[in-house]
């Protein structure tokens, strides 16, 4: 979905582009700063990245929901009820939406290498809650669990996070590039083009749960 969104934005901005896929996220930011790429996506914004990169208007929003063991002890219908539990989120993922809960007694955070490792820890009973978007969770759950129904998502949104294209601040023409992309995003949003792409993919994904 996110690539299709970018594929619609770039021609609207009058920009030729090529999307290069990398197997990991580790070096993408540094490679982009070094000039290997003009921009990188999709990224959630945090203070550290904002110091080094300009960022576009949001491409889309991801709703982060808590995943727990179906047969586990976590039974709450509100975010505050997760205080005191053991969380898991992979290294490199944002954690700012956990800050308030981590101040509560008994709340801990494990940060293994990958999301699949988080779900392995959940399966082993070593963590209680994995807050993540449903698109990322699906593949990890199907890889780790023989029966995907062994995991359930709680019935509330944990947080809402926006995804952006990042452009290195020190790159020549960086602000102009971001401005052109933002203008294209605004035009496509006004015509409903980007929301149509989001809706098609979201409905296709959700049908798998029906």
C-alpha positions, 0 to 999 in steps of 0.5 A, a space after each residue: 500500500 505505502 509503495 502504491 501511495 508513493 508511486 502516485 505522489 511522485 508523478 503528481 509532483 513531476 518527479 521521476 523515481 525508483 523505489 529500492 527495497 532493502 532487507 533491513 532498516 538498519 542502514 537506510 537513514 545513514 545511506 540516505 544521508 550519505 547520498 545513496 538515496 535522495 529520500 527514504 520511506 516510510 518512517 515514523 517521526 521522532 525527535 532524533 530523526 527530526 534533527 537530521 531530516 526534513 519530513 513530508 506531510 503524512 502518507 498514511 496513519 497506522 493504528 497501533 493495537 495491543 496483541 496478547 495471548 488469547 488464553 493469557 491473563 491480560 483482560 482490559 478494555 482500556 489503555 491504562 489497564 496495561 500498566 504493570 505488564 511486560 511489553 515488547 517492541 523490536 529494536 529501532 521501533 519508536 517507544 514514545 507512546 510507551 513512556 507514560 506506561 513505563 513510568 508505572 510500577 511493574 511495567 517493563 519493555 523488552 527490545 529484541 532484534 525483530 518483531 518475530 522475536 517479540 511474538 516468540 517471547 509472547 508465545 513463551 510467556 516472557 512478555 504480555 503485550 505487543 503494541 504494533 500495527 495489524 499489518 506488521 503483526 499478521 506476518 509475524 503471528 503466522 510465522 511464530 504460531 501454528 494457530 494464529 487464533 492463539 493471539 488476539 488483539 485487544 479492542 482499543 487503539 493503543 496509539 496512532 502514528 503517522 508515516 512520512 518520507 524523510 529527506 536529509 536536511 543537508 542535501 542540496 534542494 531538500 526543502 524544495 523536494 519536500 515542498 513539491 512532494 507535499 503539494 502533490 500529497 495535498 492535491 491527491 488528498 483533495 481528489 480522494 486518490 490516496 484515501 481510495 488506495 488506503 481503503 482498498 488495501 485496508 478492506 482487502 486485509 480485513 477480509 482475511 479476518 472475516 
